Amino acid sequence: MMTTKVPISVGFALLAVCVNGMAQRDVVEPQLTTAMFETYACHYAEGSGPADLDNVVAEWNEWMQAEAAAQYSAWTWTPFYFGPDETADFVWVGLAPDAETLERGHDRWLAKGERIRVRFDQVARCGTHYNFAATNFKPTPPRPDTAAGVVTLTGCDIAKGKNFSDVTRVLKIWAAYVTDTGSVRGMWVLRRAYGSGDDAADFKWINSFPNLAALGADYDRFRARGDNKAKELFGDVFKCGATSVYSTATMRVGISDQQYKLN
């Protein structure tokens, strides 16, 4: 919900962690929540940087409050581990609880937000604007400091003969397992709804962490267990490509429910 233009394919990700032994017991399946998730991939204007964006965001937050635009949360993602296809300086990520809420906000933004849109355009221009249905498989555990965090993003393809119901089934099992191992990640799956062009991946997998140390701890924990169980669980259902990692910063918290928080 920033500018009307935007650049690049957004890198979302997964830490495709591997496990050796799944506990032999009944697992409590998570209750899934679906939200609307939008991304703008952006470049800073010449002479501008994160501090300039922060100044505009402060004005934008005042405008959002004056407009009583409550149910919209936003973050910026800055590439940390990434490949040559990632050319954005940052990705603006917005989240609303449902499509009507998101689009009502867009109507308000287009009708009344011209002054703030001009301010955003002075700082950054964005070349892509995508909309996703985002399903939360594991809420991010509450923590006192949510100003910054880390997300991983991977594009995944569903195997021939399988469908998203199969993906949902195994990811529910995986979410329960990582919870039992003590992981502090949150877990989302994105499916493209709107945005020009064909998406190369069937879905995108996001894992969120409080910091890089937590990401590394998960990597060490599951690497030590081996990869047999992950292959057994996911191998004939879906396969994922390379993972990108982003540093995140909270721009606005408009939804209090933990299932709608990325940091």
Secondary structure as UniProt FT lines:
FT   STRAND          33..44
FT   TURN            46..47
FT   HELIX           50..66
FT   TURN            67..68
FT   STRAND          73..81
FT   TURN            84..85
FT   STRAND          90..96
FT   HELIX           99..112
FT   HELIX           114..123
FT   STRAND          124..138
FT   STRAND          148..158
FT   TURN            160..161
FT   HELIX           164..180
FT   TURN            181..182
FT   STRAND          186..194
FT   STRAND          203..209
FT   HELIX           212..225
FT   HELIX           228..234
FT   TURN            235..237
FT   STRAND          238..252
FT   HELIX           258..260
//
